[in-house]
């Protein structure tokens, strides 16, 4: 009877435990709280992404087109699942304002037609098969398409998705201000060539993506409707224009500035009929206040990223690769090359409240050279070269709270100073015609009119930014010109523009990031879900070191033995000096050598076999530990708890 009751109680306990686990799983699954236990926080969204998603005021729809089952390559199924997981995480933050729809575009299906109409492209495999992994983000009549989600861009996946969501949320095309000291946007007449100036390829790309508004270089105030300003080569910039840029940044405007100590594509003739000389540009007051000064008489040279070879070797024309870029930045994270000819570098010492990040930099084998040596080639280019031993900043992102670079108020222009002088002179003239006291009064009023105007302007001046802001400055302008950024080819009678480097992608990426808003300016690349077994690699290296000495000793012995054997065989060869029948002792020595060779080769084979076996064992047991250790620990903990409870029950029963 007692045994049957015990069985009934045990069965009831198992059922209750099962129901409790189901209920707990349901409650935990429906709870909004989530815990990301991955080392690199693969499933944790950045604060900027969360703010953008929570700020959605109308539903945004994401249509994910993903081949499923056999249609998706095996090696990409894990990546496709991570894309889904990230979208689900987006939806959990945005709530009803983000709708995720998932489709499987099978061949010749309505879903495939919808994918192609939306701009999603099939991705081709080397086998000739194709699959779909792309999406369309839409809101009302606006849509953004990511034609193919590439595995290589996984670190930028969060940024790509949230940028598309933020883009469709805008009621109209974003406006971009362009202030250029060169004819970037084209001109009906170029006074130097006496012909119309064609717009740069960069200008055409900007017009395709944004509503572009040109801003004159002598402007004294940036229009209020411009939130992002692209500044290119501010040659001979006036103090009042610098002040306008200062106030633009303090009011929250995003500034992307390209300056240059040696603008090769802007040849300015010193005199009519004389050959032109490259011009220079900088922002002297602003850069000094921001702690990012650039010497206008120096250009950067780098022997690691130098272009050309032999007598055409040019260390001042840099061909930068991915080692020169910040891989954590969403703009430079996937750029492979940049062409940086005759550019400058920044001395970085930001004031309190500002943080400077070099998103593009030189190698440690770089230095600043006088720009007079820009066109020296070969060995002559390195005569005065002395590497500084540390990277130089070529492009900077400044973030934080900005203070005005004009603490004494707006700068006085030459016209204002002339007015003050005229006022004083008129006062003196009047003093001659009237009594001396009245003349002095008139002079003071005329001279003080300008001072009063200055005080009124100072009263309306912004002294510091109300919110943290960001500014990007780049030390080269030539990189944006067609001659450095693109190749123009003729194909079947048509001109085709092909990017020759990542220069235009870099510039457009900076602008797109600034357009995305404050929340996305701080986004960084995500860690990849694929993590190498670094511990295993370290253990493999240690195992190799363990056997390395033995392998080297055996190989040395094998080499010596082989050499001695060859010498003895040569001595008994026909026609050789001392050719004769070997004695039994010499024959025994040769046999011994042969035996040593065979034994040594066998030992080497065994050592290499053991090395492979140990490496494979390390990989296997590490995977076993990673996969099975946690369940085993849980099972062991459960067993210990069960034994403790049973022992406690026995003690209670005995008592």
Buried (B, 14 or more C-beta within 10 A) or exposed (E): EEEEEEEEEEEEEEEEEEEEEEEEEEEEEEEEEEEEEEEEEBBBBBEBBBBBBEEBEEBBBBBBBBBBEEBBBEEBBEBBEBBEEBBEBBBEBBEEBBEBEEBBBBEEEEBBEBBBEBEBBBBEEEEEEEBBBBBBBBBEEBBBBBBBBBBEBBBBBBBBBBBBBBBBBEEEEBBBBBBBBBBBBEBEEEEEEEEEBEBBBBBEBBBEBBEBBEBEBEBEEBEEEBBBBBBBBBBEBBBBBBBBBBBBBBBBBBBBBBBBBBBBBBEEEEEEEEEEEBBBBBBBBBBEBBBBBBBBEBBBBBBBBBBBEEEEBBBBBBBBBBEBBBEBBBBBBBBEBBBBBBBBBBEBEBEEEBEBBBBBBBBEBBBBBEBEBBBBBEEEBBEEBEBEEEBBBBBBBBBBBBBBBBEEBBBBEEEBEEBBEEBEEBBEEBBEEEEEEEBBBBBEEBBEEBEEBBEEEBEEBBEEBEEBBBBBBBBBBBBBBBBBBBEEEEEEEEEEBEEBBBBBBBBBBBBBBBBBBBBBBEBBBBBBBEEEBEEBEEBBEEBEEEBEEEBEEBEEBBEEBBEBBEEBEEBBEEEEEEEEEBEEEBEEBBEEBEEBBEBBEEBBEEBEEBBEEBBEEBBEEBEEEEEEEEEEEEEEEEEEEEEEEEEEEEEEEEE
